[in-house]
Amino acid sequence: MKERVRTPQTCPKCGRVYTERPATSRVDGSPICPDCGTREALESIGVGREEQDKILGIIHEKYEGEE
């Protein structure tokens, strides 16, 4: 199976350079990094910044090294 090589992109919201598949912003439909996509989704259901940080930490811990 062919391995996909992703071109590094810079997230317009946070400035992070990422190679994962981009998320689509709920605000303007532009491509954003997966973390900002997760934050936008969590914000839309009223999750605060501190809880978002915890959730993202768990996600990163769980999927670290699986790329």
TATA-V9664 format. One record per residue. N is the residue number from 1. RES is the residue in three letters. OMEGA is omega in whole degrees, 0 to 359 (999 if undefined). NEAR is the number of other ideal C-beta (glycine too) atoms within 10 Angstrom. D_LAST is the distance of its C-alpha to the last C-alpha in whole Angstrom. Layout:
BEGIN
N RES OMEGA NEAR D_LAST
N RES OMEGA NEAR D_LAST
END
This chain:
BEGIN
1 MET 179 3 15
2 LYS 176 4 14
3 GLU 179 4 11
4 ARG 176 7 11
5 VAL 182 6 11
6 ARG 177 11 11
7 THR 177 5 14
8 PRO 178 7 14
9 GLN 177 15 16
10 THR 180 10 19
11 CYS 180 20 19
12 PRO 180 13 23
13 LYS 186 15 23
14 CYS 179 12 22
15 GLY 181 8 21
16 ARG 174 13 18
17 VAL 183 9 16
18 TYR 178 19 12
19 THR 178 13 10
20 GLU 176 13 9
21 ARG 183 11 11
22 PRO 170 17 14
23 ALA 177 20 17
24 THR 181 12 20
25 SER 175 16 23
26 ARG 183 12 25
27 VAL 185 10 28
28 ASP 177 8 28
29 GLY 180 8 25
30 SER 176 12 24
31 PRO 178 15 20
32 ILE 180 25 18
33 CYS 181 23 15
34 PRO 179 16 14
35 ASP 178 19 15
36 CYS 176 20 19
37 GLY 178 20 18
38 THR 179 17 18
39 ARG 179 21 21
40 GLU 179 17 23
41 ALA 180 13 23
42 LEU 177 16 24
43 GLU 183 13 26
44 SER 177 9 28
45 ILE 172 6 28
46 GLY 179 7 30
47 VAL 181 15 27
48 GLY 184 9 28
49 ARG 182 9 26
50 GLU 179 8 26
51 GLU 176 11 25
52 GLN 179 17 22
53 ASP 179 11 21
54 LYS 181 10 21
55 ILE 179 14 19
56 LEU 177 15 16
57 GLY 178 10 17
58 ILE 179 10 16
59 ILE 181 13 13
60 HIS 179 10 11
61 GLU 183 8 13
62 LYS 187 8 12
63 TYR 179 10 8
64 GLU 176 8 8
65 GLY 180 4 6
66 GLU 182 5 4
67 GLU 999 7 0
END
